[in-house]
Amino acid sequence: MKYIITIFLSALISTSVFSQAGVCGQFHKKYCVLERAKNEKWQYNAQSKSGLFNQGMVSKLRCVIYKNMDYRISVCCETVLGDKVSYKIFDSRTNEMLFDNSAAEDTQVFEFQSVSTRQLVIEVVVPQGATEKDKHKATDAACVGLLIEHKITDKAGFSQY
């Protein structure tokens, strides 16, 4: 009998853990996508992630960017978090801050061109007390998505001879 109860409890716990992991799994693919002009060639970058964030939570993601590529980073969140999610981008080797969206009018989209291959750390922060009241969702946690897109940098100016 103990064996059956142990199996039942193990199944219940693992189902609970996997269902929580699946809550926000592909949030970034559905909600962070921007409208594109027909001539834009942005491609999905597999380093993109989504996660369940609590108020006051800070999470970091390490990603690799490559030389001669353009990148677009979009951060989106469920409406219960409002528009208070902030993010910073650091060079992982020097820890130099390269971008802070709070210094750029809280923009949720950042585009840049990479002149060298290097690792970045993207830090996402959900401030304490940032949620709105919504009777259908918990106000202490919500999904946040980080969409990374890339494309080959367009050639401009004189070509080398």
C-alpha positions as CSV (number, residue, x, y, z in Angstrom):
1,M,0.0,0.0,0.0
2,K,2.9,2.4,0.8
3,Y,4.3,1.7,-2.6
4,I,1.1,2.7,-4.4
5,I,0.8,5.9,-2.3
6,T,4.4,6.8,-3.1
7,I,3.8,6.3,-6.8
8,F,0.7,8.4,-6.7
9,L,2.4,11.2,-4.8
10,S,5.4,11.1,-7.2
11,A,3.1,11.4,-10.2
12,L,1.1,14.2,-8.6
13,I,4.3,16.2,-7.7
14,S,5.9,15.7,-11.2
15,T,2.6,16.7,-12.9
16,S,2.5,19.9,-10.8
17,V,6.1,20.8,-11.6
18,F,5.7,20.2,-15.3
19,S,2.5,22.1,-15.5
20,Q,4.1,25.1,-13.8
21,A,7.0,25.0,-16.3
22,G,4.6,24.9,-19.2
23,V,2.7,28.0,-18.0
24,C,4.9,30.5,-19.8
25,G,6.9,28.1,-22.0
26,Q,6.4,29.8,-25.4
27,F,5.0,33.2,-24.2
28,H,7.7,35.1,-26.1
29,K,6.8,33.5,-29.5
30,K,3.2,34.6,-29.2
31,Y,3.4,38.0,-27.5
32,C,6.7,39.6,-28.2
33,V,6.5,39.3,-32.0
34,L,6.5,42.7,-33.8
35,E,4.8,43.6,-37.0
36,R,7.3,43.5,-39.8
37,A,7.6,45.2,-43.1
38,K,7.8,42.8,-46.0
39,N,11.4,43.6,-46.7
40,E,12.6,42.9,-43.1
41,K,14.5,39.6,-42.7
42,W,14.5,39.1,-38.9
43,Q,14.9,35.5,-37.9
44,Y,14.0,33.9,-34.6
45,N,17.0,33.3,-32.3
46,A,16.8,30.0,-30.3
47,Q,18.3,31.8,-27.3
48,S,14.9,33.5,-26.6
49,K,13.2,32.5,-23.4
50,S,10.0,32.9,-21.4
51,G,9.5,32.5,-17.7
52,L,7.2,33.0,-14.7
53,F,8.3,36.0,-12.7
54,N,7.3,37.1,-9.2
55,Q,7.2,40.7,-8.1
56,G,10.7,41.9,-7.2
57,M,12.4,39.1,-9.2
58,V,15.6,39.5,-11.1
59,S,16.7,37.0,-13.7
60,K,19.7,36.8,-16.0
61,L,20.2,35.2,-19.4
62,R,23.5,34.7,-21.1
63,C,23.5,34.8,-24.9
64,V,26.1,34.9,-27.7
65,I,26.0,37.5,-30.4
66,Y,28.0,37.3,-33.6
67,K,30.0,39.7,-35.7
68,N,28.3,41.3,-38.7
69,M,24.8,40.6,-37.4
70,D,21.9,42.9,-36.4
71,Y,20.0,42.0,-33.3
72,R,16.6,42.9,-32.0
73,I,15.7,42.2,-28.4
74,S,12.0,42.5,-27.3
75,V,10.7,42.1,-23.8
76,C,7.0,41.6,-23.2
77,C,4.9,40.7,-20.2
78,E,1.4,39.9,-19.2
79,T,-0.8,42.9,-18.6
80,V,-1.0,42.2,-14.8
81,L,2.6,43.4,-14.6
82,G,1.8,46.7,-16.3
83,D,4.7,48.2,-18.3
84,K,7.2,48.3,-15.5
85,V,9.5,45.4,-16.6
86,S,13.0,46.7,-17.1
87,Y,16.1,45.2,-18.6
88,K,19.8,45.8,-18.9
89,I,22.4,44.4,-21.2
90,F,25.9,43.8,-20.1
91,D,29.1,42.5,-21.7
92,S,29.7,39.2,-19.9
93,R,33.5,39.6,-19.9
94,T,33.9,43.2,-18.7
95,N,30.5,43.5,-16.9
96,E,30.1,46.9,-18.7
97,M,26.5,48.0,-19.0
98,L,25.7,48.4,-22.7
99,F,22.0,49.3,-22.5
100,D,19.4,50.1,-19.9
101,N,15.9,50.5,-21.1
102,S,15.0,52.7,-18.1
103,A,17.4,55.3,-19.5
104,A,15.6,54.9,-22.9
105,E,12.0,55.8,-21.9
106,D,11.4,52.2,-20.9
107,T,11.4,51.0,-24.5
108,Q,10.6,47.3,-24.7
109,V,12.5,46.9,-28.0
110,F,16.2,47.4,-28.6
111,E,18.0,47.0,-32.0
112,F,21.8,47.0,-32.4
113,Q,24.6,45.9,-34.7
114,S,27.4,43.7,-33.5
115,V,30.9,44.5,-34.6
116,S,32.4,41.5,-32.8
117,T,31.4,38.1,-31.5
118,R,30.9,38.1,-27.7
119,Q,28.7,37.0,-24.9
120,L,26.1,39.2,-23.3
121,V,24.1,39.0,-20.1
122,I,20.5,40.2,-20.3
123,E,19.1,41.1,-16.9
124,V,15.3,41.3,-16.6
125,V,13.8,42.9,-13.5
126,V,10.1,42.9,-12.4
127,P,9.9,45.6,-9.7
128,Q,8.1,45.1,-6.4
129,G,4.5,46.3,-6.6
130,A,4.4,46.5,-10.4
131,T,1.2,44.5,-10.9
132,E,-2.3,45.7,-11.7
133,K,-5.5,44.1,-10.2
134,D,-7.0,41.4,-12.4
135,K,-9.6,39.1,-11.0
136,H,-8.5,36.3,-13.3
137,K,-4.8,36.2,-12.6
138,A,-2.6,36.2,-9.5
139,T,-1.1,39.7,-9.0
140,D,2.2,38.4,-7.6
141,A,3.4,36.5,-10.7
142,A,3.1,36.6,-14.4
143,C,4.7,35.5,-17.7
144,V,7.6,37.5,-19.1
145,G,9.1,36.9,-22.5
146,L,12.5,37.8,-24.0
147,L,12.5,37.5,-27.8
148,I,15.9,37.7,-29.5
149,E,15.9,38.1,-33.3
150,H,18.8,38.4,-35.7
151,K,19.7,39.1,-39.3
152,I,22.8,39.6,-41.4
153,T,23.9,43.2,-41.4
154,D,23.0,45.0,-44.6
155,K,26.0,46.1,-46.6
156,A,26.2,49.9,-46.8
157,G,28.6,52.4,-48.3
158,F,31.6,51.5,-50.4
159,S,32.4,47.9,-50.8
160,Q,36.0,46.8,-50.5
161,Y,38.0,46.6,-53.7
